[in-house]
Amino acid sequence: MAYKITEECLACGSCLSECPNDAIKEGDIYKITESCLECGLCVEACPVGAIIED
């Protein structure tokens, strides 16, 4: 997996709509699953920079 979501995640949902493979799962802190295509759209969508390369 190329990306991970850090504790800075606000669970705002900005990344969810950008993921073309539904690879982000909701929770107190969102998580990126193994179905991630490594496209980076979630990184661009995150308003607080909580998604980083793993």
Phi, psi and omega per residue, in radians:
M1 nan 2.304 -3.050
A2 -1.527 -0.384 -3.073
Y3 -2.238 2.706 3.008
K4 -2.479 2.759 -3.138
I5 -1.832 2.212 -3.074
T6 -1.565 3.091 -3.131
E7 -1.149 -0.210 3.096
E8 -1.264 -0.159 -3.119
C9 -0.977 2.265 3.118
L10 -1.658 -0.021 -3.078
A11 0.953 0.749 -3.080
C12 -1.460 -0.352 3.108
G13 1.602 -0.023 -3.122
S14 -1.026 -0.637 -3.099
C15 -1.338 -0.501 -3.057
L16 -1.014 -0.824 -3.082
S17 -1.266 -0.307 -3.125
E18 -1.532 -0.332 -3.069
C19 -1.351 2.029 -3.099
P20 -1.319 -0.135 -3.065
N21 -2.126 0.199 -3.106
D22 0.875 0.777 -3.080
A23 -1.639 0.132 3.133
I24 -1.961 2.214 -3.127
K25 -1.872 2.375 -3.112
E26 -1.294 2.725 3.096
G27 3.011 -3.000 3.072
D28 -0.985 -0.735 2.973
I29 -2.167 2.204 -3.118
Y30 -1.157 2.759 3.133
K31 -2.295 2.545 3.073
I32 -1.718 2.245 -3.086
T33 -1.587 3.079 -3.123
E34 -1.179 -0.231 3.129
S35 -1.433 0.121 3.113
C36 -1.029 2.307 3.124
L37 -1.573 -0.031 3.133
E38 1.057 0.645 -3.107
C39 -1.431 -0.446 3.112
G40 1.501 0.033 3.141
L41 -1.113 -0.587 3.122
C42 -1.154 -0.643 3.135
V43 -1.066 -0.791 -3.139
E44 -1.160 -0.552 -3.080
A45 -1.396 -0.387 -3.048
C46 -1.267 2.089 -3.092
P47 -1.298 -0.257 -3.107
V48 -2.024 0.098 3.114
G49 1.204 0.569 -3.077
A50 -1.470 -0.079 3.136
I51 -1.891 2.120 -3.055
I52 -2.265 2.859 3.061
E53 -1.220 2.437 -3.110
D54 -1.632 nan nan
